[in-house]
């Protein structure tokens, strides 16, 4: 905290490099895509990072993208990485993520898997070196991003050939880049080739990354078990290929092709999981994303549209997790009496997507009113498929002790058909008044298929039709040349995932205590085909003053979430007493409890966001950004996923050939009243809170020559030991061998969830 006070005393407001407008862009202006213009009409709550920002901050993963964005974090779920972004109190599938307008798919994290951490499917497969822009939208905007934009969205845009080539004529570009990161000992090698020959433009970006586990704040003994203070050893490697071809058919028409391929393998030595039963435990995980697409651009200059952008894309996302364990014994195998015994759990989840989208824009200029229309249609076909195979081996050999067992699928093979229509109109009513209005209508149809690996004894799974209408409005009033006020309101929505629609269903047997009769066919879990879409209502008001040298802005908002989907436990036959006995111990229950997914209620998040900037001179600029959120459920319980208040302050100096940036990031503590219910009964479930912290980062870029560029940074300069709430909130005390992220009672082992201490990054690039 003392560093924050010092910074405030030195500077009125300090800059966020990603927000500063003093940087000279490395790439050309972003070309029109089907989705990009939609969010630009909602710029009051959006923030963009250019390729220059990503390069100067030495962004190497999605967590780095939002390192200097207050109120936005990633949610680290352990072995399988991040499940996306947290914006205004919501995370996971409730924050939309797209790449060039294509959704990154949905997560699969079955509750029955949580304790064992054998598998979870996150949304990934994007390499930061292939991006030219990242847009972060705070607040509901389903028109821009579709399903999932309850609290916001993150839109990735990949690079184009024109970003590196002269505006006209034949041209070529070649760049090589190498980098090192102390965050996780990552090495980076990347090459970029662009060319224009006549009417044909081409681009090829190749990236290779190799690294290990993310470091913790302190060193410690290399021990095994829940008390381990070091991160578990991990090695990973990834390859990314981005290829584009664009052919100028005529002065007004262009045809393009894009191909993307991302693959990553990671090998984990899961030492923190070892105990008297698990002698060794290793994870071998793969993720892959493939994409092929066609794009047609037409500067139509017609009455119905000034330009037309049509895209046809195919994308597949694949996640595979193999967990190999050496245990003291293997049940269910012919070598069950052999000790030790080797077993493996093989899980995979595949998603495929085919999408056709057409986006149009039209400018209407009247004597008193000007309009900018953005409208379009998209049709999409998605499919999901899951598989799980268990193997048992003789002793520690690779000889199978019994035939592989194919487990029941967590979800049936399901096709999802989606159709969406949208329109947004930005209307310049007068020189002072601007009105933006938009709407979107979505229709989805879920079609599950049954096979030998997925059965539905409860008869609760069926085809489901689903529809949702969302809207967006914004009114801006320009007080004068430097001041403006705005009001905005918007609806977001999230359609249920396949896992929520069709989680495994089951029937169970229970014994009636009064009659001792074993009752067959009682519910264990059922699907809920009547699920509604989750919805959000975003209300926001703001003021901004901006002159050539000074910026001051404030916005207040309230986000209301309704029809939230969650797992619930219901009672069947509540008037009957059932008895269950296991190993001589009998328990009673009033009624038969069973699980299902349901729309459980509402939640509210309120907050305030501040920004302030000062251009001290032509070379020095400064800016402040701050975010405070507070959330609770309809029962008055705290919404635990809300981040503590945070702020980022920085100072930027830019000379002809070099730039120097200092960022100071501050986070408040997570208070007990924001994590626990009023009676404190859930303190044992969420035993660890986070303290406040202040972290200082230094970054520099130097153009050694027109060909050579050097980037360097020192992060966490003062070597602070700190913890982020979005990691610690999942940590519990160790109970047995099946608690995800467990540590020893009293907190020993919590240190392995700390953020890295002081580390450096270095990258050098050469342009031919």
TORLUMRO-178297 format. One line per field, with one value per residue (C-alpha): residue in three letters; chain; y, z, x. Coordinates in steps of 0.5 Angstrom, whole numbers, always signed. Example, Ala and Ser with C-alpha at 12.3 -4.5 7.8 and 13.67 -1.06 7.14 Angstrom:
BEGIN
rest <- ALA_SER
kette <- A_A
north <- -9_-2
up <- +16_+14
east <- +25_+27
//
This chain:
BEGIN
rest <- UNK_UNK_UNK_UNK_UNK_UNK_UNK_UNK_UNK_UNK_UNK_UNK_UNK_UNK_UNK_UNK_UNK_UNK_UNK_UNK_UNK_UNK_UNK_UNK_UNK_UNK_UNK_UNK_UNK_UNK_UNK_UNK_UNK_UNK_UNK_UNK_UNK_UNK_UNK_UNK_UNK_UNK_UNK_UNK_UNK_UNK_UNK_UNK_UNK_UNK_UNK_UNK_UNK_UNK_UNK_UNK_UNK_UNK_UNK_UNK_UNK_UNK_UNK_UNK_UNK_UNK_UNK_UNK_UNK_UNK_UNK_UNK_UNK_UNK_UNK_UNK_UNK_UNK_UNK_UNK_UNK_UNK_UNK_UNK_UNK_UNK_UNK_UNK_UNK_UNK_UNK_UNK_UNK_UNK_UNK_UNK_UNK_UNK_UNK_UNK_UNK_UNK_UNK_UNK_UNK_UNK_UNK_UNK_UNK_UNK_UNK_UNK_UNK_UNK_UNK_UNK_UNK_UNK_UNK_UNK_UNK_UNK_UNK_UNK_UNK_UNK_UNK_UNK_UNK_UNK_UNK_UNK_UNK_UNK_UNK_UNK_UNK_UNK_UNK_UNK_UNK_UNK_UNK_UNK_UNK_UNK_UNK_UNK_UNK_UNK_UNK_UNK_UNK_UNK_UNK_UNK_UNK_UNK_UNK_UNK_UNK_UNK_UNK_UNK_UNK_UNK_UNK_UNK_UNK_UNK_UNK_UNK_UNK_UNK_UNK_UNK_UNK_UNK_UNK_UNK_UNK_UNK_UNK_UNK_UNK_UNK_UNK_UNK_UNK_UNK_UNK_UNK_UNK_UNK_UNK_UNK_UNK_UNK_UNK_UNK_UNK_UNK_UNK_UNK_UNK_UNK_UNK_UNK_UNK_UNK_UNK_UNK_UNK_UNK_UNK_UNK_UNK_UNK_UNK_UNK_UNK_UNK_UNK_UNK_UNK_UNK_UNK_UNK_UNK_UNK_UNK_UNK_UNK_UNK_UNK_UNK_UNK_UNK_UNK_UNK_UNK_UNK_UNK_UNK_UNK_UNK_UNK_UNK_UNK_UNK_UNK_UNK_UNK_UNK_UNK_UNK_UNK_UNK_UNK_UNK_UNK_UNK_UNK_UNK_UNK_UNK_UNK_UNK_UNK_UNK_UNK_UNK_UNK_UNK_UNK_UNK_UNK_UNK_UNK_UNK_UNK_UNK_UNK_UNK_UNK_UNK_UNK_UNK_UNK_UNK_UNK_UNK_UNK_UNK_UNK_UNK_UNK_UNK_UNK_UNK_UNK_UNK_UNK_UNK_UNK_UNK_UNK_UNK_UNK_UNK_UNK_UNK_UNK_UNK_UNK_UNK_UNK_UNK_UNK_UNK_UNK_UNK_UNK_UNK_UNK_UNK_UNK_UNK_UNK_UNK_UNK_UNK_UNK_UNK_UNK_UNK_UNK_UNK_UNK_UNK_UNK_UNK_UNK_UNK_UNK_UNK_UNK_UNK_UNK_UNK_UNK_UNK_UNK_UNK_UNK_UNK_UNK_UNK_UNK_UNK_UNK_UNK_UNK_UNK_UNK_UNK_UNK_UNK_UNK_UNK_UNK_UNK_UNK_UNK_UNK_UNK_UNK_UNK_UNK_UNK_UNK_UNK_UNK_UNK_UNK_UNK_UNK_UNK_UNK_UNK_UNK_UNK_UNK_UNK_UNK_UNK_UNK_UNK_UNK_UNK_UNK_UNK_UNK_UNK_UNK_UNK_UNK_UNK_UNK_UNK_UNK_UNK_UNK_UNK_UNK_UNK_UNK_UNK_UNK_UNK_UNK_UNK_UNK_UNK_UNK_UNK_UNK_UNK_UNK_UNK_UNK_UNK_UNK_UNK_UNK_UNK_UNK_UNK_UNK_UNK_UNK_UNK_UNK_UNK_UNK_UNK_UNK_UNK_UNK_UNK_UNK_UNK_UNK_UNK_UNK_UNK_UNK_UNK_UNK_UNK_UNK_UNK_UNK_UNK_UNK_UNK_UNK_UNK_UNK_UNK_UNK_UNK_UNK_UNK_UNK_UNK_UNK_UNK_UNK_UNK_UNK_UNK_UNK_UNK_UNK_UNK_UNK_UNK_UNK_UNK_UNK_UNK_UNK_UNK_UNK_UNK_UNK_UNK_UNK_UNK_UNK_UNK_UNK_UNK_UNK_UNK_UNK_UNK_UNK_UNK_UNK_UNK_UNK_UNK_UNK_UNK_UNK_UNK_UNK_UNK_UNK_UNK_UNK_UNK_UNK_UNK_UNK_UNK_UNK_UNK_UNK_UNK_UNK_UNK_UNK_UNK_UNK_UNK_UNK_UNK_UNK_UNK_UNK_UNK_UNK_UNK_UNK_UNK_UNK_UNK_UNK_UNK_UNK_UNK_UNK_UNK_UNK_UNK_UNK_UNK_UNK_UNK_UNK_UNK_UNK_UNK_UNK_UNK_UNK_UNK_UNK_UNK_UNK_UNK_UNK_UNK_UNK_UNK_UNK_UNK_UNK_UNK_UNK_UNK_UNK_UNK_UNK_UNK_UNK_UNK_UNK_UNK_UNK_UNK_UNK_UNK_UNK_UNK_UNK_UNK_UNK_UNK_UNK_UNK_UNK_UNK_UNK_UNK_UNK_UNK_UNK_UNK_UNK_UNK_UNK_UNK_UNK_UNK_UNK_UNK_UNK_UNK_UNK_UNK_UNK_UNK_UNK_UNK_UNK_UNK_UNK_UNK_UNK_UNK_UNK_UNK_UNK_UNK_UNK_UNK_UNK_UNK_UNK_UNK_UNK_UNK_UNK_UNK_UNK_UNK_UNK_UNK_UNK_UNK_UNK_UNK_UNK_UNK_UNK_UNK_UNK_UNK_UNK_UNK_UNK_UNK_UNK_UNK_UNK_UNK_UNK_UNK_UNK_UNK_UNK_UNK_UNK_UNK_UNK_UNK_UNK_UNK_UNK_UNK_UNK_UNK_UNK_UNK_UNK_UNK_UNK_UNK_UNK_UNK_UNK_UNK_UNK_UNK_UNK_UNK_UNK_UNK_UNK_UNK_UNK_UNK_UNK_UNK_UNK_UNK_UNK_UNK_UNK_UNK_UNK_UNK_UNK_UNK_UNK_UNK_UNK_UNK_UNK_UNK_UNK_UNK_UNK_UNK_UNK_UNK_UNK_UNK_UNK_UNK_UNK_UNK_UNK_UNK_UNK_UNK_UNK_UNK_UNK_UNK_UNK_UNK_UNK_UNK_UNK_UNK_UNK_UNK_UNK_UNK_UNK_UNK_UNK_UNK_UNK_UNK_UNK_UNK_UNK_UNK_UNK_UNK_UNK_UNK
kette <- A_A_A_A_A_A_A_A_A_A_A_A_A_A_A_A_A_A_A_A_A_A_A_A_A_A_A_A_A_A_A_A_A_A_A_A_A_A_A_A_A_A_A_A_A_A_A_A_A_A_A_A_A_A_A_A_A_A_A_A_A_A_A_A_A_A_A_A_A_A_A_A_A_A_A_A_A_A_A_A_A_A_A_A_A_A_A_A_A_A_A_A_A_A_A_A_A_A_A_A_A_A_A_A_A_A_A_A_A_A_A_A_A_A_A_A_A_A_A_A_A_A_A_A_A_A_A_A_A_A_A_A_A_A_A_A_A_A_A_A_A_A_A_A_A_A_A_A_A_A_A_A_A_A_A_A_A_A_A_A_A_A_A_A_A_A_A_A_A_A_A_A_A_A_A_A_A_A_A_A_A_A_A_A_A_A_A_A_A_A_A_A_A_A_A_A_A_A_A_A_A_A_A_A_A_A_A_A_A_A_A_A_A_A_A_A_A_A_A_A_A_A_A_A_A_A_A_A_A_A_A_A_A_A_A_A_A_A_A_A_A_A_A_A_A_A_A_A_A_A_A_A_A_A_A_A_A_A_A_A_A_A_A_A_A_A_A_A_A_A_A_A_A_A_A_A_A_A_A_A_A_A_A_A_A_A_A_A_A_A_A_A_A_A_A_A_A_A_A_A_A_A_A_A_A_A_A_A_A_A_A_A_A_A_A_A_A_A_A_A_A_A_A_A_A_A_A_A_A_A_A_A_A_A_A_A_A_A_A_A_A_A_A_A_A_A_A_A_A_A_A_A_A_A_A_A_A_A_A_A_A_A_A_A_A_A_A_A_A_A_A_A_A_A_A_A_A_A_A_A_A_A_A_A_A_A_A_A_A_A_A_A_A_A_A_A_A_A_A_A_A_A_A_A_A_A_A_A_A_A_A_A_A_A_A_A_A_A_A_A_A_A_A_A_A_A_A_A_A_A_A_A_A_A_A_A_A_A_A_A_A_A_A_A_A_A_A_A_A_A_A_A_A_A_A_A_A_A_A_A_A_A_A_A_A_A_A_A_A_A_A_A_A_A_A_A_A_A_A_A_A_A_A_A_A_A_A_A_A_A_A_A_A_A_A_A_A_A_A_A_A_A_A_A_A_A_A_A_A_A_A_A_A_A_A_A_A_A_A_A_A_A_A_A_A_A_A_A_A_A_A_A_A_A_A_A_A_A_A_A_A_A_A_A_A_A_A_A_A_A_A_A_A_A_A_A_A_A_A_A_A_A_A_A_A_A_A_A_A_A_A_A_A_A_A_A_A_A_A_A_A_A_A_A_A_A_A_A_A_A_A_A_A_A_A_A_A_A_A_A_A_A_A_A_A_A_A_A_A_A_A_A_A_A_A_A_A_A_A_A_A_A_A_A_A_A_A_A_A_A_A_A_A_A_A_A_A_A_A_A_A_A_A_A_A_A_A_A_A_A_A_A_A_A_A_A_A_A_A_A_A_A_A_A_A_A_A_A_A_A_A_A_A_A_A_A_A_A_A_A_A_A_A_A_A_A_A_A_A_A_A_A_A_A_A_A_A_A_A_A_A_A_A_A_A_A_A_A_A_A_A_A_A_A_A_A_A_A_A_A_A_A_A_A_A_A_A_A_A_A_A_A_A_A_A_A_A_A_A_A_A_A_A_A_A_A_A_A_A_A_A_A_A_A_A_A_A_A_A_A_A_A_A_A_A_A_A_A
north <- +0_+5_+5_+7_+13_+15_+14_+18_+24_+24_+24_+26_+20_+15_+12_+5_+4_+0_+6_+11_+14_+17_+10_+10_+4_-1_-4_-1_+1_-5_-8_-9_-16_-18_-17_-11_-6_-8_-7_+0_+3_+1_+4_+7_+1_-2_-2_-4_-7_-6_-11_-5_-5_-13_-13_-7_-11_-17_-21_-28_-31_-29_-27_-22_-19_-16_-15_-8_-8_-6_-11_-16_-22_-29_-35_-41_-47_-51_-57_-55_-48_-42_-42_-35_-28_-25_-19_-15_-21_-27_-32_-38_-39_-33_-28_-29_-30_-30_-30_-26_-27_-35_-37_-41_-46_-48_-51_-58_-59_-64_-63_-71_-69_-63_-67_-72_-67_-72_-67_-61_-57_-50_-45_-44_-45_-38_-35_-28_-27_-28_-22_-15_-13_-15_-12_-12_-10_-9_-10_-14_-13_-20_-16_-16_-23_-27_-32_-31_-24_-23_-19_-17_-20_-21_-21_-23_-21_-24_-21_-19_-18_-11_-10_-10_-8_-1_+2_+0_-4_-10_-11_-16_-16_-21_-21_-26_-26_-29_-28_-31_-30_-31_-32_-40_-40_-40_-39_-36_-36_-33_-31_-27_-27_-22_-21_-17_-19_-16_-17_-23_-22_-27_-28_-33_-33_-39_-39_-44_-44_-48_-47_-50_-49_-41_-40_-38_-32_-36_-42_-48_-56_-60_-65_-68_-68_-63_-59_-57_-50_-50_-51_-58_-59_-58_-58_-55_-54_-50_-49_-44_-43_-37_-37_-32_-31_-25_-24_-17_-19_-12_-5_-7_-14_-18_-26_-29_-35_-36_-42_-43_-49_-49_-55_-55_-61_-61_-66_-65_-68_-68_-68_-64_-70_-75_-79_-86_-89_-85_-86_-82_-78_-75_-71_-71_-66_-64_-58_-57_-51_-52_-47_-46_-40_-36_-29_-24_-17_-12_-5_-5_+2_+0_+3_-3_-3_+1_-6_-13_-18_-25_-31_-38_-42_-49_-50_-55_-55_-61_-63_-69_-71_-77_-78_-84_-86_-91_-93_-98_-103_-103_-105_-108_-111_-118_-115_-112_-116_-113_-107_-102_-102_-97_-94_-89_-85_-82_-77_-72_-67_-65_-59_-57_-51_-49_-42_-38_-30_-24_-17_-11_-3_+3_+10_+15_+22_+27_+34_+34_+27_+22_+14_+9_+2_-5_-11_-18_-25_-32_-39_-44_-52_-54_-61_-64_-71_-74_-80_-83_-90_-93_-98_-102_-105_-111_-108_-102_-105_-103_-110_-109_-113_-113_-110_-102_-100_-95_-90_-87_-81_-74_-71_-75_-73_-67_-62_-55_-51_-43_-38_-30_-24_-17_-10_-3_+4_+10_+16_+23_+27_+34_+36_+35_+28_+21_+15_+8_+3_-5_-11_-19_-25_-32_-39_-45_-52_-58_-65_-70_-77_-84_-89_-95_-90_-85_-88_-84_-88_-82_-81_-73_-72_-69_-64_-57_-51_-44_-37_-30_-23_-18_-11_-5_+3_+9_+16_+21_+28_+33_+39_+42_+41_+37_+34_+29_+25_+18_+13_+6_+0_-7_-14_-20_-27_-34_-40_-47_-51_-58_-60_-56_-59_-66_-68_-75_-78_-84_-88_-91_-96_-94_-98_-96_-96_-97_-103_-105_-106_-104_-99_-99_-93_-87_-81_-80_-74_-72_-67_-61_-59_-53_-49_-42_-37_-33_-26_-20_-12_-7_+0_+5_+13_+16_+23_+24_+31_+30_+36_+35_+34_+32_+26_+25_+20_+16_+11_+8_+2_-4_-11_-15_-22_-27_-34_-36_-44_-48_-55_-56_-62_-63_-69_-74_-77_-73_-76_-83_-84_-88_-92_-93_-98_-98_-102_-103_-96_-94_-87_-84_-79_-76_-77_-79_-73_-72_-67_-63_-56_-51_-43_-41_-34_-27_-23_-16_-13_-5_-1_+5_+6_+12_+14_+20_+22_+27_+29_+32_+34_+31_+25_+24_+22_+19_+15_+12_+7_+4_-1_-3_-8_-11_-16_-21_-26_-25_-28_-23_-27_-25_-26_-30_-29_-21_-19_-14_-7_-6_+0_+1_+7_+8_+13_+13_+16_+16_+18_+17_+11_+8_+8_+7_+5_+4_+1_+0_-5_-5_-10_-9_-15_-20_-19_-24_-21_-21_-28_-31_-32_-28_-34_-36_-43_-43_-41_-48_-49_-42_-42_-37_-30_-25_-19_-13_-12_-7_-9_-5_-7_-4_-4_-2_-2_+0_+1_-1_+1_+1_-7_-9_-8_-10_-11_-12_-12_-13_-15_-15_-11_-11_-18_-18_-24_-24_-28_-27_-28_-32_-37_-38_-38_-45_-48_-52_-56_-63_-68_-75_-76_-72_-65_-60_-56_-58_-56_-58_-55_-49_-47_-50_-51_-45_-42_-46_-41_-35_-31_-30_-26_-22_-24_-21_-22_-20_-21_-18_-18_-17_-14_-16
up <- +0_+1_-6_-8_-3_-6_-13_-11_-8_-14_-20_-20_-25_-28_-34_-37_-43_-46_-45_-47_-54_-55_-57_-65_-68_-71_-75_-79_-77_-76_-82_-82_-80_-79_-71_-70_-72_-67_-61_-63_-63_-55_-54_-47_-44_-48_-48_-54_-54_-60_-63_-60_-53_-53_-56_-51_-45_-47_-47_-47_-45_-43_-36_-39_-43_-37_-32_-33_-33_-27_-25_-30_-29_-31_-27_-26_-24_-23_-28_-34_-34_-34_-36_-39_-36_-30_-31_-26_-22_-27_-30_-34_-40_-37_-41_-48_-52_-59_-65_-71_-69_-68_-61_-57_-55_-48_-42_-39_-32_-29_-21_-20_-23_-19_-13_-17_-23_-28_-33_-35_-42_-42_-47_-50_-56_-58_-59_-57_-62_-68_-65_-67_-63_-56_-55_-47_-47_-40_-39_-43_-50_-53_-60_-61_-58_-58_-52_-46_-46_-39_-36_-42_-47_-50_-57_-61_-68_-72_-76_-83_-89_-90_-83_-85_-92_-96_-98_-105_-110_-109_-102_-98_-90_-86_-78_-73_-66_-60_-53_-46_-39_-32_-31_-33_-36_-43_-49_-55_-63_-68_-75_-79_-87_-91_-98_-104_-111_-116_-113_-108_-101_-96_-89_-85_-77_-74_-67_-62_-54_-49_-42_-35_-29_-27_-21_-14_-10_-5_-6_-2_-1_-6_-2_-4_-1_+0_+4_-2_-2_-10_-16_-19_-24_-31_-38_-44_-51_-56_-64_-67_-75_-78_-85_-89_-97_-100_-107_-110_-115_-117_-114_-110_-108_-104_-103_-97_-94_-87_-83_-76_-72_-65_-61_-54_-50_-42_-38_-30_-24_-19_-13_-9_-10_-7_+0_+3_-3_-9_-10_-16_-21_-27_-32_-40_-43_-50_-53_-60_-64_-72_-76_-84_-86_-93_-93_-98_-98_-102_-102_-105_-105_-106_-103_-98_-96_-97_-95_-94_-91_-91_-88_-88_-82_-79_-73_-68_-61_-58_-50_-48_-41_-39_-32_-30_-22_-19_-13_-7_-10_-16_-15_-21_-24_-25_-21_-15_-10_-13_-10_-13_-19_-25_-27_-32_-34_-41_-42_-48_-51_-58_-60_-68_-71_-78_-78_-84_-82_-87_-84_-87_-86_-89_-87_-88_-89_-88_-87_-80_-78_-79_-78_-79_-79_-78_-79_-81_-80_-78_-78_-74_-73_-67_-64_-58_-56_-50_-49_-43_-42_-36_-36_-31_-31_-28_-23_-26_-33_-39_-39_-39_-33_-36_-42_-42_-39_-43_-38_-39_-43_-39_-44_-50_-57_-59_-65_-63_-69_-68_-72_-70_-73_-71_-72_-69_-71_-69_-70_-70_-68_-67_-66_-59_-58_-61_-60_-61_-61_-63_-62_-63_-64_-63_-64_-62_-62_-58_-61_-57_-59_-55_-56_-52_-48_-46_-43_-40_-35_-33_-40_-38_-44_-51_-56_-54_-57_-54_-56_-54_-55_-53_-54_-53_-52_-51_-51_-51_-50_-51_-46_-50_-54_-48_-44_-45_-41_-43_-41_-43_-42_-45_-44_-45_-45_-44_-47_-43_-45_-47_-40_-37_-41_-41_-35_-34_-31_-27_-22_-16_-11_-3_+3_+6_+13_+15_+11_+9_+2_-3_-8_-15_-20_-15_-18_-18_-22_-28_-34_-34_-41_-38_-37_-39_-41_-36_-37_-35_-35_-35_-33_-33_-33_-34_-35_-39_-39_-45_-47_-51_-44_-39_-38_-33_-33_-28_-29_-25_-26_-24_-27_-25_-27_-27_-28_-26_-28_-22_-19_-14_-10_-9_-5_-8_-4_+2_+7_+6_+11_+7_+10_+7_+10_+8_+12_+18_+19_+17_+16_+15_+10_+10_+2_-3_-5_-13_-17_-23_-26_-25_-26_-18_-18_-19_-17_-17_-18_-17_-18_-20_-25_-26_-31_-31_-35_-36_-42_-38_-44_-51_-49_-42_-40_-34_-33_-27_-28_-22_-21_-15_-15_-10_-11_-8_-9_-8_-1_+1_+1_-2_-10_-8_-16_-15_-15_-10_-12_-16_-19_-24_-24_-29_-32_-39_-43_-50_-54_-61_-61_-54_-49_-42_-38_-30_-28_-20_-19_-13_-10_-4_+1_+0_+6_+10_+9_+1_+2_+7_+9_+15_+20_+17_+16_+9_+12_+12_+5_+3_+8_+5_+4_+0_+3_-1_-5_-9_-15_-19_-26_-31_-38_-44_-51_-55_-63_-64_-71_-76_-76_-69_-63_-56_-51_-43_-37_-30_-26_-19_-18_-10_-10_-6_-4_-6_-8_-13_-10_-17_-15_-8_-8_-10_-5_+1_+6_+5_+6_+4_-3_-7_-6_-12_-10_-2_+3_+10_+15_+18_+11_+10_+2_+0_-2_-8_-10_-10_-16_-18_-14_-18_-25_-32_-39_-45_-53_-59_-66_-73_-79_-86
east <- +0_+6_+8_+1_+1_+8_+5_-1_+3_+8_+3_-5_-6_-2_-3_-5_-1_-6_-11_-6_-7_+0_+3_+5_+1_+5_+0_-5_-13_-17_-20_-28_-30_-37_-37_-32_-37_-42_-38_-36_-43_-42_-35_-37_-36_-31_-23_-19_-11_-8_-2_+3_+0_+0_+8_+10_+7_+10_+3_+4_-3_-10_-8_-3_-8_-12_-6_-7_-15_-18_-24_-23_-19_-18_-21_-15_-18_-12_-9_-13_-12_-17_-24_-24_-25_-29_-32_-37_-38_-39_-34_-34_-39_-42_-37_-37_-30_-30_-24_-26_-33_-33_-34_-29_-34_-37_-34_-35_-33_-38_-39_-37_-31_-29_-26_-22_-19_-19_-22_-25_-25_-24_-24_-17_-13_-11_-4_-3_+2_-3_-7_-8_-13_-17_-23_-26_-33_-36_-43_-48_-48_-51_-51_-44_-42_-48_-50_-45_-45_-48_-43_-39_-35_-28_-27_-20_-18_-13_-8_-9_-3_-5_-3_+5_+4_+5_-2_-1_+4_+7_+11_+14_+15_+19_+20_+23_+22_+25_+23_+24_+20_+22_+14_+15_+21_+18_+22_+18_+20_+16_+16_+11_+11_+7_+7_+3_+4_-1_-8_-6_-4_-2_+0_+4_+5_+8_+9_+13_+13_+16_+15_+14_+10_+8_+13_+11_+13_+17_+22_+21_+22_+21_+16_+10_+3_-2_+3_+7_+9_+12_+7_+7_+12_+10_+13_+9_+10_+5_+5_+1_+0_-4_-5_-9_-10_-14_-15_-18_-23_-25_-24_-30_-30_-25_-24_-21_-19_-16_-13_-11_-8_-7_-4_-1_+1_+3_+6_+4_+8_+2_+6_+1_-4_+0_-1_-1_-6_-3_+4_+5_+0_+1_-3_-2_-6_-7_-12_-12_-16_-17_-21_-22_-26_-28_-29_-32_-32_-36_-36_-43_-45_-53_-59_-59_-52_-45_-41_-43_-38_-40_-36_-36_-32_-31_-28_-26_-24_-21_-19_-16_-14_-10_-9_-4_-4_+0_-4_-3_-9_-13_-21_-25_-19_-16_-10_-14_-10_-3_+0_+2_-2_-2_-9_-10_-17_-17_-22_-24_-29_-30_-33_-35_-38_-40_-42_-45_-45_-47_-46_-48_-47_-51_-50_-56_-55_-61_-61_-62_-61_-55_-56_-51_-54_-51_-55_-54_-56_-52_-53_-49_-49_-45_-44_-41_-38_-35_-31_-28_-24_-21_-15_-12_-5_-1_+3_+7_+8_+4_+1_-7_-10_-17_-20_-21_-27_-31_-35_-42_-41_-42_-46_-50_-47_-51_-53_-54_-57_-57_-60_-59_-62_-59_-59_-56_-57_-53_-57_-54_-60_-57_-50_-50_-55_-53_-58_-56_-61_-60_-64_-62_-66_-63_-67_-63_-65_-62_-62_-59_-57_-57_-52_-49_-45_-51_-57_-63_-67_-71_-74_-72_-68_-71_-70_-71_-73_-70_-71_-69_-69_-64_-63_-58_-59_-55_-56_-50_-51_-45_-45_-39_-33_-30_-35_-41_-46_-49_-54_-54_-58_-58_-60_-55_-57_-53_-57_-56_-49_-50_-48_-53_-59_-57_-52_-52_-59_-60_-64_-63_-65_-67_-70_-76_-75_-82_-83_-76_-78_-72_-76_-73_-73_-72_-69_-62_-61_-65_-65_-69_-72_-75_-69_-69_-64_-60_-61_-58_-60_-54_-56_-50_-49_-43_-39_-33_-29_-23_-19_-12_-8_-13_-18_-23_-29_-33_-39_-44_-47_-52_-52_-58_-58_-64_-66_-59_-57_-55_-55_-60_-62_-70_-74_-78_-83_-82_-86_-83_-77_-71_-65_-58_-53_-46_-40_-45_-47_-54_-57_-64_-67_-73_-75_-71_-66_-64_-60_-62_-61_-65_-66_-65_-66_-63_-56_-54_-48_-47_-40_-37_-31_-26_-21_-17_-11_-6_-1_+4_+8_+9_+13_+10_+3_-1_-7_-11_-16_-20_-26_-30_-36_-41_-45_-50_-56_-63_-63_-58_-52_-45_-44_-37_-34_-34_-27_-24_-24_-18_-14_-8_-4_+2_+7_+9_+15_+16_+22_+23_+27_+24_+19_+19_+13_+11_+5_+3_-3_-7_-12_-16_-17_-23_-27_-31_-37_-36_-35_-39_-46_-49_-48_-42_-43_-40_-33_-31_-32_-29_-23_-18_-19_-14_-10_-9_-3_+1_+5_+10_+12_+17_+17_+21_+22_+28_+28_+36_+35_+30_+30_+32_+27_+28_+23_+24_+20_+21_+15_+13_+19_+19_+18_+11_+8_+1_-5_-11_-18_-20_-15_-16_-23_-23_-18_-20_-17_-15_-20_-18_-15_-21_-21_-19_-14_-14_-8_-7_-12_-9_-6_+0_+1_-3_+4_+3_-3_+1_+3_+10_+15_+20_+21_+24_+22_+26_+24_+28_+25_+28_+25_+28
//
